[in-house]
Amino acid sequence: MKRQRDASNNRSNTVDTLTDFSLLRLLQIHDSAFPIGSYTHSYGMETYIQEDLIRTKEQLIEFCRTYLFHNLVYGDALIIQDAFHATKSSNKVRLAELDELCGAIKLAKESRDASVNVGKQFIRTVAPLIDSPLLEQWKHKIDKEDVKGHYAVLYGIYSEALGVDVYHAVMTFMYASLSGLVQNAVRAVPFGQNTGVQALNELLIYVEQAAQKVMDLTIDDLSNNALGIELASMKHEFLFSRLFIS
Amino acid sequence: MTQMSKEVKVNHFGKLDMAFEPRRGYTRLVHVYQQPPLKASRELYEGQNPTATVFIMESSGGMVAGDRNEIDIKLAPNSQVRLKQQSALKIYPSHTGELCTQSIHVKLGEGARLEWMPEVTIPFERAKFQVDTSIRMMASSTLIWGEIIAPGREMRGEIFDFQSFRSQYKLYVEDSLIAFDTLHLKPKEMDFSSIGLLEKALYVGSLWIVSPNVDKLNVRDLQEVIYAESDMQASVTKLNDHAIHCRWLSKEQRTLHKEINRMFSHVSNLM
């Protein structure tokens, strides 16, 4: 209990009140049945699986931790955070810059394409669910190809429109990313369902830490130190047989 | 040590501005401004080839806490230039805690071509270094750029003993940012041997190829040409229809340097 209170105090400067209704709407987009195609992407993990480097639950957790702390925290999570604030101030120029940045930091073609494809599926799915002029305008810009439509930017716009706070938006995004990876590993390695559940459960504490870390960073901290994952994502394109698109 | 700290250290602020232009069939270095320890050689030519080869020299032997280097390179339309650093860039321990910074700004005009030969940057123990590279080019210009980051003076057993190494590499074509390679290595906070980070590798090699002729290159062919084995991982990816990025993660410097040079000339001959 104490910890919870501390955490909410820490975030008090960024927290809009998280109402039950906005929480439920946030949960819905992270439901595994939400059709944005995350089950088709491994973001390089499949290369490790084929090289037999993810065979145990511990190895899966280690991979996910690196992806979390060295890819998501310093990449998409920072883009989401900035897009969220840019949406608040209706700064469309900034959003366009973020869309460009989001693509530029993803050097591996498949990860970059995945970000755009998931983003486009996301906006198609959420557009009828919410009345947000900015999201509508953004969709128009994507259709006109003025912007690429990266998922992290769209997610930042949408979660701001939902009325959730940026901390929970970032945290649930990272949770859903890891949950997607773990579920994909369960199918591809394969692992038993329980192993997957336990792995994700062990990762939860890191997801919380990662979300807190993001709140202390700004877009100037963008970096990608997960060079192994990036290289694996580049190599994925050339794998002989593949379960996943990325 | 106390004597050392009493010494007033004057920081170096190296500057090198170079502008190139085609004149009478050869590319010439028509403007150069140099402030020590940075210095440029004169242009060298191979036979009738109009490409100017210029060496960038750093006379201080390395950067020390608080030192700055600024390199500014402009290629007028249709210039052809090959730049080589005379030696590896060494970053000395930051005894004062100050950062060494290097910035490199490149501007390529229509049809211009720049080759930046791969050289190694070596952050010594306790070094703090930041390098910002920005390249602005046209869709008609060509860039082949290579670089290598070392973990330290490996021969002395100095491996990831630096304090921080930050590199931000921005590549703009017709004002749109097509690649932003940003690394921020902090050995005290990271276990590089973890899966997904550097794993077994100690050296990072990068090659950037941007040219209207890139569409003639097949990444699948390049992936086959690129040499990878257990001590050296490597791959190729397309940044867009006119840009390719190659990355190496290697346990060893010599084979990496050899490989990146081989790939460099392979691509250079095709472009």
Interface residues (C-beta under 8 A of the other chain):
Chain A: Y48 L53 I54 Q59 E62 F63 R65 T66 Y67 H70 N71 Y74 E100 L101 A104 I105 L107 A108 K109 E110 D221 L222 S223 N224 N225 A226 L227 G228 I229 E230 L231 A232 M234 K235 E237 F238
Chain B: R166 K170 L171 S176 L177 I178 A179 F180 D181 T182 L183 H184 L185 M190 S194 I195 G196 L197 L198 E199 A201 V204 V219 R220 Q223 Q233 A234 S235 V236 T237 K238 L239 H245 R247 L249
